């Protein structure tokens, strides 16, 4: 993937981060590291640290962090200890580091990502970098798969061992030697099981669509079932609804028109945005995700289909409203996330729902797909939205959502 293509397409928007205190809730991996801070060098590089208060609680000041999400970027940009050198991310606007520029014999504290592909890609970068060796401390909850990866590395003859087990987490130490043949062989086998490129037939056009998939991004190397159902349902709805020449419907506004400014919230690899761009190149597409890898994947996939599309790394949609996107969208089409790392979390999506009225133009529509067990329909109806279920099965529900405007009383 050529990074140069992305520089003008991806931008970072900060959000309102709260002031961190020692009483802030810490993730289990952060709590485990604070218990074993003795393992860290003063200039240790933190890779993918959680968006919690750990950074402000570490005693050593000269830290460098590589963050993956906008939430973490907000925390580290605003609350990183004053003596820290810089904060880095793959997205322009936060900064970028090269692992070839690290100090001699660098130490990296790597927080186990949800997707193992991201870890494999990082290790592959390290083993091919200029430093003779790297000490990697890998920390993660036991259920994250850190134990299995550690044991697999040991079995492959790589210099690795478990350092500690606490707070339902494990800390492993891995020595990454430059051009380590055993590690390269292990990584080749691990990465071979995954596909970075995938192709599917776009339901909106009936044409093939080939996309690149970034390591660690949702639905890596494939079209997920929920998004596929969303796109096919949208196609059916457009076919069944009246077009431009048809009179206004019961809601007093013309229906059946997919045009104007469209927001893809939680864009991931950019599947929805790419499918829409292939369907109608006139659409004004804005794609948003908290993940740097997701934003880079989306920007790459839209570079030919919709070169004018905006791809924004932001912690939710409130930063968009704060920067002038109030009442800007004719459509919002989304497969919204409900995970933060390994944990299920409805908060980002519920905050997104609370912002719908501020994001939509009058008469704007929202098309969503969600796991059927999630209480989204009830939440939206409670907040005065009209919800129509277009498609539903045992796993997923596709909903069309419209804002219910208060009737004005006569005088």
C-alpha positions in Angstrom: 0.0 0.0 0.0 1.5 3.3 -1.1 1.4 5.7 1.9 1.9 8.7 -0.4 -1.6 8.4 -1.8 -3.1 8.9 1.6 -1.6 12.1 2.9 -4.2 14.5 1.6 -7.1 12.2 2.3 -6.8 11.2 5.9 -7.0 13.7 8.7 -7.2 13.5 12.4 -9.9 15.3 14.5 -9.4 15.4 18.3 -12.3 15.1 20.6 -13.0 16.3 24.1 -10.9 14.1 26.4 -11.5 14.2 30.1 -8.8 15.1 32.6 -7.0 12.1 33.8 -6.5 11.3 37.5 -5.1 8.4 39.4 -8.7 7.3 40.0 -9.4 6.8 36.4 -10.3 3.2 35.5 -7.4 1.3 33.9 -7.6 -1.6 31.6 -6.3 -4.9 33.1 -3.1 -4.7 30.8 -2.4 -1.2 32.0 -2.9 -2.2 35.6 -0.5 -5.1 35.1 2.2 -2.9 33.6 1.9 -0.4 36.4 2.6 -3.3 38.8 5.7 -4.2 36.8 7.0 -0.8 35.8 10.4 -2.1 36.8 10.5 -3.9 33.5 10.4 -0.7 31.5 13.4 1.3 30.3 13.1 5.1 30.5 12.8 5.4 26.7 10.5 2.4 26.2 8.2 2.8 23.2 4.5 2.0 24.0 2.7 0.4 21.0 -1.1 0.5 20.9 -1.6 1.6 24.5 -5.2 1.7 25.7 -7.1 5.0 26.0 -6.8 5.1 29.7 -4.8 6.9 32.4 -1.8 4.7 32.3 0.5 7.1 30.5 0.0 9.8 33.1 0.8 7.4 35.9 4.1 6.0 34.7 7.0 7.5 36.6 9.5 7.8 33.7 8.9 10.8 31.5 10.8 10.0 28.3 8.3 7.8 26.6 7.3 7.4 23.0 3.9 6.0 22.0 2.5 4.6 18.8 -1.3 4.9 19.0 -3.8 3.2 16.8 -7.1 4.8 17.7 -8.4 8.4 17.9 -9.5 7.9 21.5 -6.0 6.9 22.5 -4.5 9.8 20.4 -6.7 12.2 22.3 -5.5 10.9 25.6 -1.9 10.9 24.7 -1.8 14.1 22.9 -3.5 16.0 25.7 -2.3 14.2 28.8 1.0 12.7 27.9 3.6 13.7 30.6 5.2 17.1 29.8 8.7 15.6 29.2 7.6 13.0 26.7 9.1 13.4 23.2 6.1 12.9 20.9 3.1 10.8 20.1 3.0 8.9 16.8 0.4 7.2 14.7 0.0 6.0 11.1 -2.2 9.0 10.4 -0.8 12.3 9.3 -1.5 15.0 11.8 -0.4 13.0 14.8 3.1 12.2 13.5 4.9 9.2 12.2 7.9 7.2 13.4 10.2 4.8 11.6 11.4 1.8 13.6 14.7 2.4 11.8 15.1 5.6 13.8 14.7 4.1 17.3 17.6 4.1 19.9 20.1 1.3 19.8 18.7 -1.9 21.2 15.2 -0.4 21.6 12.6 -1.7 24.0 8.9 -1.9 22.9 6.0 -2.4 25.2 3.3 -3.9 22.9 -0.3 -4.1 24.1 -1.9 -7.2 22.5 -4.2 -6.0 19.7 -7.6 -7.6 19.1 -6.5 -8.7 15.7 -3.4 -10.9 15.6 -2.6 -9.8 12.1 -1.6 -6.3 13.4 0.9 -8.0 15.8 2.3 -10.1 13.0 2.8 -7.1 10.8 4.6 -5.2 13.6 7.0 -8.1 14.3 7.7 -8.4 10.6 8.6 -4.7 10.5 10.9 -5.1 13.5 12.7 -8.1 12.2 13.4 -6.2 8.9 14.5 -2.9 10.6 18.0 -1.6 11.0 18.4 -2.2 14.8 20.4 -5.3 15.6 17.8 -6.5 18.1 14.6 -5.3 19.9 13.3 -6.3 23.3 9.6 -6.7 23.0 7.4 -6.9 26.1 4.0 -8.2 25.0 1.2 -7.7 27.4 -2.4 -8.8 27.1 -5.4 -10.4 28.8 -5.2 -14.2 28.9 -8.3 -14.3 26.7 -6.6 -12.1 24.0 -4.5 -15.0 22.8 -1.2 -13.7 24.2 -0.5 -17.1 25.9 -0.9 -19.0 22.7 1.3 -16.7 20.7 4.0 -16.8 23.4 4.0 -20.6 23.5 4.0 -20.8 19.7 7.1 -18.5 19.5 8.9 -20.7 22.1 8.0 -23.8 20.1 9.4 -22.3 17.0 12.8 -21.8 18.7 12.5 -18.0 19.1 14.0 -16.3 22.2 10.7 -15.7 24.1 9.5 -16.4 27.6 6.7 -15.5 30.1 7.8 -12.8 32.5 4.7 -12.5 34.8 1.1 -13.4 35.1 -1.1 -11.0 37.0 -4.4 -9.1 36.9 -5.8 -11.8 34.5 -3.0 -10.8 32.1 0.3 -12.2 31.0 3.6 -10.4 30.1 5.9 -12.0 27.7 9.4 -11.0 26.7 10.4 -11.6 23.0 13.9 -10.8 21.6 13.5 -9.8 18.0 16.8 -10.2 16.1 17.3 -8.6 12.7 16.8 -11.1 9.9 15.9 -13.8 12.4 15.2 -16.7 10.1 13.1 -18.7 12.6 10.9 -15.7 13.3 10.5 -14.8 9.7 9.5 -18.4 9.0 7.0 -18.3 11.9 5.5 -15.0 10.6 5.3 -16.2 7.0 3.2 -19.2 8.2 1.0 -17.0 10.4 0.4 -14.4 7.7 -0.3 -17.0 5.0 -3.5 -17.9 6.7 -4.9 -14.5 6.1 -5.9 -12.7 2.9 -5.1 -9.0 2.6 -7.0 -8.6 -0.7 -10.6 -9.6 -1.2 -13.2 -9.3 -4.0 -17.0 -9.5 -3.9 -19.9 -8.6 -6.2 -21.3 -5.2 -5.2 -25.1 -5.7 -4.8 -25.7 -2.1 -5.8 -24.0 -2.5 -9.2 -23.8 -6.2 -9.9 -20.1 -5.6 -10.6 -17.0 -7.0 -8.9 -15.3 -4.8 -6.3 -11.7 -5.5 -5.2 -10.5 -4.1 -1.9 -7.4 -4.0 0.2 -7.7 -5.0 3.8 -5.4 -3.5 6.5 -4.0 -5.7 9.2 -6.2 -5.5 12.3 -9.1 -3.9 10.6 -12.6 -5.3 11.2 -13.6 -8.2 8.9 -10.0 -8.6 7.7 -9.8 -10.1 4.2 -13.5 -10.6 3.6 -16.9 -9.0 3.3 -18.7 -9.5 6.6 -22.2 -10.9 6.6 -23.8 -7.8 8.2 -22.4 -5.4 5.7 -23.4 -7.7 2.8 -27.0 -7.8 4.1 -27.0 -4.0 4.5 -25.9 -3.4 0.9 -28.3 -6.0 -0.6 -31.1 -4.5 1.4 -30.3 -1.0 0.3 -30.4 -2.2 -3.3 -33.8 -3.7 -2.8 -35.1 -0.6 -1.1 -33.9 1.6 -3.9 -35.6 -0.6 -6.5 -38.8 -0.6 -4.6 -38.9 3.2 -3.7 -40.1 6.0 -6.0 -37.5 8.0 -7.9 -36.9 11.6 -8.8 -40.0 12.0 -10.9 -42.4 10.6 -8.3 -44.4 12.9 -6.0 -43.6 13.3 -2.4 -44.6 10.5 0.0 -46.5 10.5 3.2 -43.7 12.2 5.1 -44.0 15.2 2.9 -40.7 14.7 1.2 -39.5 12.9 -1.9 -38.2 9.4 -1.1 -36.2 6.8 -2.9 -33.3 9.1 -3.7 -29.7 8.2 -2.7 -27.8 11.4 -3.4 -25.9 14.2 -1.8 -23.6 14.0 1.2 -23.2 10.5 2.8 -21.5 9.6 6.1 -20.0 6.1 6.6 -19.6 5.9 10.4 -17.2 3.1 11.5 -15.9 2.7 8.0 -13.4 -0.1 8.7 -11.9 -1.1 5.3 -14.3 1.3 3.6 -16.5 -1.4 2.1 -19.7 0.7 2.3 -18.0 3.8 1.0 -16.4 1.9 -1.9 -19.7 0.2 -2.8 -21.5 3.6 -2.8 -18.8 5.2 -4.8 -19.0 2.5 -7.5 -22.8 2.9 -7.5 -22.7 6.7 -8.0 -19.5 8.6 -8.4 -21.4 11.9 -7.7 -22.0 11.0 -4.0 -20.1 13.2 -1.5 -18.7 10.6 0.8 -17.3 11.2 4.3 -15.9 8.1 6.1 -15.0 8.1 9.8 -13.3 5.6 12.0 -11.4 5.7 15.3 -8.8 3.3 13.9 -5.7 4.6 12.0 -5.4 1.3 10.1 -9.0 1.5 9.1 -8.7 5.0 7.9 -5.6 4.2 5.8 -7.4 1.1 4.3 -10.4 3.2 3.4 -8.4 6.0 1.9 -6.5 3.5 -0.2 -9.6 1.8 -1.4 -11.3 5.1 -2.3 -8.2 6.6 -4.0 -9.5 5.5 -7.4 -13.2 5.2 -6.9 -13.7 8.5 -5.0 -10.5 10.5 -4.8 -12.4 13.5 -3.4 -13.9 11.5 -0.5 -12.9 12.6 3.0 -11.5 10.0 5.4 -11.4 11.2 9.0 -9.9 9.6 12.1 -12.0 10.7 15.0 -13.3 9.4 18.3 -17.0 9.2 17.3 -18.9 11.9 15.4 -19.0 14.7 17.9 -15.7 16.2 16.5 -17.4 16.4 13.1 -20.2 18.5 14.6 -17.7 20.7 16.4 -15.9 21.4 13.1 -18.8 22.4 11.1 -20.6 19.2 9.9 -23.8 20.2 11.8 -26.8 19.3 9.6 -24.5 18.3 6.8 -25.6 14.8 5.7 -28.4 13.6 3.5 -27.7 10.0 4.3 -25.8 8.1 7.0 -25.1 4.4 6.1 -23.3 2.4 8.7 -22.5 -1.0 10.3 -21.7 0.7 13.6 -19.1 -0.9 15.9 -19.9 -2.4 19.3 -16.5 -3.5 20.4 -13.7 -1.6 22.0 -10.7 -4.0 21.9 -11.8 -7.3 23.4 -14.8 -5.8 25.2 -18.3 -5.2 23.9 -19.2 -1.6 24.3 -22.4 0.1 23.1 -21.3 3.6 24.2 -19.7 4.8 20.9 -22.7 3.8 18.9 -25.3 5.1 21.4 -23.4 8.5 21.4 -23.5 8.3 17.6 -27.3 7.8 17.8 -27.7 10.8 20.1 -25.9 12.9 17.5 -28.1 11.9 14.5 -30.4 14.8 14.8 -27.4 17.2 14.7 -25.8 15.4 11.7 -28.8 15.0 9.4 -30.3 17.5 7.0 -34.1 17.9 7.2 -35.5 14.7 5.7 -32.2 12.9 5.9 -32.2 9.2 6.4 -30.1 6.6 8.3 -29.6 3.0 7.2 -28.1 0.7 9.8 -27.2 -2.9 10.2 -26.7 -4.4 13.6 -26.6 -7.7 15.4 -30.2 -8.6 16.2 -29.6 -8.9 19.9 -28.5 -5.3 20.3 -31.2 -2.9 21.7 -30.7 -0.2 19.0 -34.3 -0.1 17.8 -35.6 0.6 21.3 -33.0 3.3 21.9 -33.7 5.1 18.7 -37.4 5.1 19.2 -37.0 6.4 22.7 -35.1 9.3 21.2 -37.9 10.2 18.9 -36.8 8.5 15.7 -39.0 6.5 13.4 -37.5 3.1 12.8 -38.5 0.8 10.0 -37.1 -2.7 9.9 -36.3 -3.5 6.3 -34.6 -6.9 6.8 -34.1 -9.2 9.8 -32.8 -12.7 10.4 -31.5 -14.6 13.4 -28.2 -12.7 13.3 -28.7 -9.2 11.8 -31.3 -6.5 11.5 -31.3 -3.7 8.9 -33.1 -0.6 9.9 -34.1 2.6 8.1 -34.2 5.5 10.6 -35.8 9.0 10.2 -36.1 11.8 12.6 -39.6 12.6 13.9 -40.0 16.3 13.9 -42.2 18.0 16.5 -45.4 19.4 15.0 -45.8 23.1 15.3 -49.0 24.2 17.0 -51.2 26.8 15.3 -52.0 30.2 16.8 
